[in-house]
Amino acid sequence: ISISSEFPALSKASFQLLIPFTTTYKCEVGFSVLTKIKTKFRSRLNAAPDVRVALSSCKLDWNAILENK
């Protein structure tokens, strides 16, 4: 991204080539998570909170959380 001003054509071509793979990957991961949750917790009506947690990329500092209890 930092070289996009130096090589705009190459940057644009690489984005057009690489972006579909990342979005397809995210879509596949989301679908897999949803099917896993829906089969594991079939009786739940709303799977959105579980999907949100499963797809989240934040890392929790468990030591800090447990120290504050």
N, C-alpha and C positions, 0 to 999 in steps of 0.2 A: 504494500500500500504506500510505503514511503517513496517508492520510485515511480509512482504513477504519473508524476509531473514530468519526469525525464522520458518515460516511454509510455505515452498515453495509449497508443494502438495495442501494444503488447499487454498492457494492464487491462484494457477493456476485453481483449480476446481471452485472457486468462480468467477473468471474472466470469465471462459467459460460459467458459468451459467448466470451471470448478464449482460455481455456485449451485447448479442443479444437483450435483452429487451430495453436497452437504444438506440441502433441503430434502432430498429424497431419503437420505440417511435419517434425518430427524423425524420424518414422517413414518418411516419403518419402525424406528425405536418407539415412537408414540403409539403406533398401532399394536406393537408387541406388548408394550406395557398395559395398554387397555385390555387386550384379550386375556392377558395373565390375571389382571385384577378382576375382570368380569367372570372368569371361570373360578377363581379362588373365592371371591365374595359375591357369588351370584345373587344372594338375597338383597344386596344393597341396591338402592335405586339410583343413587348419585355417586358416580365414580370420579368426579372431577377433583376432589381433594387428594385422593390417592394418586391420580395421574400427575397432578401438580408436584407432589412430593417426589414421585419416582423420576420425573423429568428434570427436577431442579439440579443445578450444578453447584449449589453452594455447599461448602463444607462446614460442619458444625464443630466447635471447640468443646467437646464433651467435658474436658477437665474444668474449664471455666464455668460451664453450666452447672456441673455437680458441686463445685465449690460454693456457688451462690445459694444453694438450697438451705 
